[in-house]
Amino acid sequence: MFHLFLKRFMALNEGLLKDKSASVMSFFEKGEVQQAALVLGHACSVEGTVMEGNRIGRTIGFPTANLKIDPNTPLPANGVYAAMTRLDGQWYRSMVNIGTRPTLNQKKLAVEVFIIGFEGEIYGKTLSVHFLKRLRSEVRFASLEHLRQQLINDQQQSIDEIEKLIVFPNPMDRQVFFKPAGFG
């Protein structure tokens, strides 16, 4: 009798895990990273190696780390996200753009991470980017100056959202656990 119960229990749990996994992936790929995190129990993340980009972000005050990510790695929907980024065992607030960079007339998908308050060369380093909230869709701007003005707003919104959401990780943590506003 116990063996039959255990077998049914295991089958039920396996089904729930498949449903949970499918639910997380569905939320994540639609850019609903907060909902994915609530199901998963922690923020969804991707890892990549910093490679050289076209360095245009530097010219407008927003140097980004362009990530080389395994092409089989699922990514959230194109857009701008508030995130926490782990670099060399330290956590940093960040904002991330995933998309084709239409203002620059680019077509290739890029993952660009602006690490708020960070200065330094990190080419070849591995970043772990943990998505906390989607801020907006990717937009084509009329000029780099219009893009810069929006990035200033995005940066402040990222900081504000991280303050609302995050239980700040210590350097030993490999995941970002957060509590959305309104949760104790």
C-alpha positions as CSV (number, residue, x, y, z in Angstrom):
1,M,0.0,0.0,0.0
2,F,2.8,2.5,0.9
3,H,4.6,1.6,-2.3
4,L,1.5,2.5,-4.3
5,F,1.1,5.8,-2.4
6,L,4.8,6.7,-2.9
7,K,4.5,5.9,-6.7
8,R,1.4,8.1,-7.0
9,F,3.1,10.9,-5.0
10,M,6.2,10.8,-7.1
11,A,4.2,10.9,-10.3
12,L,2.2,13.9,-9.0
13,N,5.4,15.7,-8.0
14,E,6.9,15.0,-11.4
15,G,3.9,16.5,-13.1
16,L,4.0,19.6,-10.8
17,L,7.7,20.1,-11.5
18,K,7.1,19.9,-15.3
19,D,4.2,22.4,-14.9
20,K,6.3,24.7,-12.7
21,S,9.2,24.6,-15.2
22,A,6.9,25.3,-18.2
23,S,5.3,28.1,-16.2
24,V,8.7,29.7,-15.4
25,M,9.9,29.5,-19.0
26,S,6.6,30.9,-20.3
27,F,6.8,33.9,-17.9
28,F,10.6,34.4,-18.5
29,E,10.4,34.3,-22.3
30,K,7.5,36.8,-22.3
31,G,9.6,39.2,-20.1
32,E,7.4,38.6,-17.0
33,V,10.5,38.1,-14.9
34,Q,8.8,38.9,-11.6
35,Q,6.2,36.3,-12.1
36,A,8.8,33.7,-13.1
37,A,10.8,34.5,-9.9
38,L,7.7,34.1,-7.8
39,V,7.1,30.6,-9.2
40,L,10.8,29.7,-9.1
41,G,11.6,31.2,-5.7
42,H,14.5,33.4,-7.0
43,A,15.3,35.7,-9.9
44,C,15.9,34.1,-13.3
45,S,19.4,34.6,-14.6
46,V,21.7,34.2,-17.6
47,E,25.5,34.0,-17.7
48,G,27.8,35.3,-20.3
49,T,31.3,36.5,-21.1
50,V,32.0,40.2,-21.7
51,M,33.1,40.9,-25.2
52,E,33.9,44.0,-27.1
53,G,31.0,45.9,-28.6
54,N,30.9,49.1,-30.7
55,R,31.6,51.3,-27.7
56,I,28.8,53.8,-28.5
57,G,27.4,53.5,-24.9
58,R,30.6,55.1,-23.6
59,T,30.1,58.2,-25.8
60,I,26.7,58.9,-24.1
61,G,27.8,58.1,-20.5
62,F,26.4,54.5,-20.4
63,P,29.3,52.0,-21.0
64,T,27.8,48.6,-21.4
65,A,29.1,45.1,-21.0
66,N,28.2,43.2,-24.1
67,L,27.6,39.6,-23.3
68,K,28.4,36.6,-25.4
69,I,25.8,34.0,-24.3
70,D,25.3,30.5,-25.4
71,P,22.8,30.6,-28.3
72,N,20.8,27.9,-26.7
73,T,20.2,29.9,-23.5
74,P,16.7,31.2,-23.2
75,L,16.4,35.0,-22.8
76,P,13.5,37.2,-21.7
77,A,11.6,39.2,-24.3
78,N,13.4,42.2,-25.8
79,G,13.3,45.2,-23.6
80,V,15.0,47.0,-20.7
81,Y,15.2,45.3,-17.3
82,A,16.3,46.2,-13.8
83,A,18.7,43.5,-12.6
84,M,21.4,42.5,-10.2
85,T,24.7,41.4,-11.7
86,R,27.4,39.3,-10.1
87,L,31.0,40.0,-11.1
88,D,34.0,38.5,-9.4
89,G,31.9,37.5,-6.4
90,Q,30.4,41.0,-5.9
91,W,26.8,42.1,-6.6
92,Y,26.0,45.3,-8.5
93,R,22.7,47.0,-9.4
94,S,22.3,47.1,-13.2
95,M,20.1,47.7,-16.1
96,V,20.0,45.4,-19.1
97,N,18.9,45.9,-22.7
98,I,18.0,42.8,-24.7
99,G,17.3,43.5,-28.3
100,T,18.6,44.6,-31.7
101,R,19.4,48.3,-30.8
102,P,17.1,49.9,-33.4
103,T,18.4,53.4,-32.6
104,L,21.8,52.2,-33.9
105,N,20.2,50.5,-37.0
106,Q,21.5,47.1,-35.7
107,K,19.8,43.8,-36.5
108,K,21.7,41.3,-34.4
109,L,20.3,40.4,-31.0
110,A,22.5,41.8,-28.2
111,V,22.5,41.5,-24.4
112,E,24.0,44.7,-22.9
113,V,24.5,45.3,-19.2
114,F,25.1,48.7,-17.7
115,I,26.5,48.1,-14.2
116,I,25.4,51.1,-12.2
117,G,28.3,52.9,-10.5
118,F,30.9,50.5,-11.8
119,E,34.1,51.6,-13.6
120,G,36.7,49.3,-14.9
121,E,37.7,47.0,-17.8
122,I,35.9,43.6,-17.6
123,Y,36.5,42.2,-21.1
124,G,36.7,38.4,-20.9
125,K,35.1,38.2,-17.5
126,T,31.9,36.2,-16.7
127,L,28.8,38.1,-15.6
128,S,25.8,36.5,-14.0
129,V,22.7,38.7,-14.7
130,H,19.6,38.2,-12.5
131,F,16.5,39.8,-13.9
132,L,14.2,41.6,-11.4
133,K,11.7,43.6,-13.4
134,R,11.0,44.6,-17.0
135,L,11.0,48.3,-17.3
136,R,9.9,48.9,-20.9
137,S,10.0,47.6,-24.4
138,E,12.9,48.3,-26.8
139,V,12.3,51.6,-28.7
140,R,13.9,53.3,-31.6
141,F,14.9,56.9,-30.6
142,A,15.3,59.8,-33.0
143,S,18.9,60.4,-31.8
144,L,21.6,59.3,-29.4
145,E,20.7,62.3,-27.2
146,H,17.1,61.1,-26.9
147,L,18.4,57.6,-26.1
148,R,20.7,59.1,-23.4
149,Q,17.8,61.0,-21.8
150,Q,15.8,57.8,-21.7
151,L,18.7,55.8,-20.2
152,I,19.0,58.4,-17.4
153,N,15.3,57.7,-16.6
154,D,15.8,53.9,-16.9
155,Q,18.8,54.1,-14.6
156,Q,16.7,55.9,-11.9
157,Q,13.8,53.5,-12.4
158,S,16.2,50.5,-12.1
159,I,17.5,51.9,-8.8
160,D,14.0,52.5,-7.5
161,E,12.7,49.1,-8.5
162,I,15.8,47.3,-7.0
163,E,15.2,49.2,-3.7
164,K,11.6,48.1,-3.7
165,L,12.2,44.4,-4.6
166,I,15.5,43.2,-3.4
167,V,16.7,41.5,-0.4
168,F,20.3,42.4,-1.1
169,P,22.5,39.3,-1.6
170,N,25.7,38.8,0.2
171,P,28.8,38.0,-1.9
172,M,28.5,34.3,-1.3
173,D,25.0,34.1,-2.7
174,R,24.7,32.8,-6.2
175,Q,21.0,33.6,-6.6
176,V,19.0,36.7,-5.9
177,F,16.1,36.2,-3.6
178,F,13.7,39.1,-3.4
179,K,10.4,40.1,-2.0
180,P,8.0,42.1,-4.1
181,A,6.4,45.2,-2.6
182,G,3.6,44.3,-0.3
183,F,5.1,41.1,0.9
184,G,6.2,41.5,4.6
